[in-house]
Amino acid sequence: MSLTLPAGLALPVTASALVLTQQPGNGDNGGQGEDFGKSSPVGFLVLILFLIAVAFLVRSMTKHLKRVPASFDDPPAEEASATEPPAKAEAPAEPEKKQPNGASPAKSD
């Protein structure tokens, strides 16, 4: 199978291909002027500041990662019972309510 263009379309296609494949002429070097590829001292300062910020972020992340437990699985039942405090047998007593006149409340049994 071969690709053939109709006679009326061949000339515009080849002409546009020639125009598009041309190298830039004199005066237009594709935005690469005299200072292309050179950086300014301000750019260098910004780069140094970014590197310092990344160093502090890495340091902070390593501190946080050291605090992460090795495993998030629940501990076995034997270790869990040993680490939990014993349950209280009695509920705390309710504080006595004072009467408005200063007398102690009467207990009813």
C-alpha positions in Angstrom: 0.0 0.0 0.0 1.4 3.3 -1.0 0.4 6.8 -0.1 -0.2 9.1 -3.0 -1.4 12.6 -2.9 -3.8 14.1 -5.4 -2.1 16.5 -7.9 -3.8 19.6 -6.6 -2.7 18.8 -3.0 1.0 17.8 -3.6 2.3 21.3 -4.2 0.9 23.0 -1.0 2.1 20.0 1.1 5.6 20.0 -0.2 5.9 23.8 0.0 4.7 23.9 3.6 7.1 21.1 4.5 10.0 23.1 3.1 9.0 26.2 5.0 8.6 24.3 8.3 11.9 22.5 8.0 14.0 25.6 7.4 16.6 26.7 9.9 16.3 30.2 11.4 18.0 32.8 9.2 20.2 35.6 10.2 19.0 37.8 13.1 16.7 35.1 14.6 18.5 32.4 16.5 15.5 31.0 18.3 15.8 33.1 21.4 19.4 32.1 22.1 20.9 35.6 22.3 24.2 36.7 23.7 23.3 35.9 27.3 21.6 32.6 26.7 22.6 30.0 29.3 24.1 32.5 31.8 22.5 33.0 35.2 22.5 36.1 37.4 23.7 36.3 41.0 20.0 36.6 42.0 19.2 33.3 40.4 22.2 31.7 42.2 21.0 33.1 45.5 17.5 31.7 45.0 19.0 28.3 44.2 21.0 28.4 47.4 17.9 29.3 49.4 16.0 26.4 47.9 18.8 24.0 48.7 18.8 25.2 52.4 15.1 24.9 52.6 15.2 21.3 51.3 17.9 20.4 53.8 15.7 21.7 56.7 12.7 19.7 55.3 14.8 16.5 55.1 16.0 17.0 58.6 12.5 17.6 59.9 11.1 14.5 58.1 13.8 12.2 59.5 12.9 13.4 63.0 9.3 12.6 62.4 10.0 9.2 60.8 12.0 8.2 63.8 8.8 8.6 65.9 6.8 6.2 63.7 6.4 2.8 65.3 7.8 -0.2 63.5 4.4 -1.8 63.1 0.9 -0.6 63.4 -0.5 -4.1 64.2 -2.2 -4.6 67.6 0.1 -6.0 70.3 -0.6 -9.7 71.3 -3.1 -10.2 74.1 -0.4 -11.1 76.7 1.5 -7.9 76.2 -1.6 -5.8 76.0 -2.8 -7.1 79.4 0.5 -6.4 81.0 0.7 -2.8 79.7 -2.9 -1.8 80.5 -3.6 -0.4 84.0 -5.9 -2.5 86.1 -9.6 -1.5 86.0 -11.0 0.3 89.0 -13.4 -1.9 91.1 -15.5 1.0 92.5 -16.8 4.1 90.8 -15.8 7.3 92.5 -18.2 8.5 95.2 -20.4 11.4 94.3 -19.7 14.6 96.1 -22.3 15.6 98.8 -24.7 18.3 97.8 -25.1 21.0 100.3 -28.4 22.4 101.3 -29.0 26.0 100.7 -29.3 26.7 104.4 -26.0 25.0 105.3 -27.5 21.9 106.8 -26.1 18.5 105.8 -28.4 16.3 103.7 -30.3 13.5 105.4 -29.4 10.1 104.3 -32.3 7.7 103.7 -31.8 4.0 104.2 
